[in-house]
Amino acid sequence: MKHLDERVEKLGQKLETIAFNNEACQPLLTIPGIGLLSATALVVAIGDISAFKKLGSGL
């Protein structure tokens, strides 16, 4: 069990490093309820946000 805890801790540290060094994650992390896992998952799922039209631009 200790080995598993150590792996989870290391993965958590990697996730934290990725999230805090990724410009797309930064604004997401300011939203209440959005943590490291959610922010990085959204960035991976959405990809390049500029591919989407801005709200009010004639969707």
C-alpha positions in Angstrom: 0.0 0.0 0.0 2.9 2.4 0.7 4.2 1.9 -2.8 0.8 2.8 -4.2 0.7 6.0 -2.0 4.2 7.0 -3.2 3.1 6.5 -6.9 0.0 8.6 -6.3 2.0 11.3 -4.7 4.5 11.4 -7.6 1.7 11.6 -10.1 0.1 14.4 -8.2 3.3 16.3 -8.2 3.7 15.8 -12.0 0.1 16.9 -12.5 0.7 20.0 -10.4 3.8 20.9 -12.4 1.9 20.5 -15.7 -1.1 22.5 -14.6 0.9 25.4 -13.2 3.2 25.6 -16.2 0.4 25.4 -18.8 -1.0 28.8 -19.7 -4.4 27.3 -20.7 -4.8 25.8 -17.3 -4.2 29.0 -15.4 -7.6 30.7 -15.9 -9.4 27.4 -15.3 -7.7 27.0 -11.9 -9.3 30.3 -10.8 -12.8 28.8 -11.1 -14.2 27.5 -7.8 -14.5 23.7 -8.0 -12.0 23.3 -10.8 -8.8 21.6 -9.6 -5.7 20.3 -11.1 -7.3 17.2 -12.6 -10.3 19.0 -14.0 -8.2 21.8 -15.5 -5.8 19.5 -17.2 -8.5 17.2 -18.4 -10.4 20.1 -20.0 -7.3 21.5 -21.7 -6.5 18.0 -23.1 -10.2 17.4 -24.2 -10.7 20.9 -25.8 -7.3 21.4 -27.2 -6.8 24.8 -29.0 -9.5 27.0 -27.7 -9.0 29.5 -30.6 -10.7 26.9 -32.8 -14.0 27.9 -31.2 -15.9 31.1 -32.1 -16.3 33.7 -29.5 -19.7 34.1 -27.9 -21.7 36.7 -29.8 -19.7 36.4 -33.0 -22.5 35.0 -35.1 -22.6 31.4 -34.0 
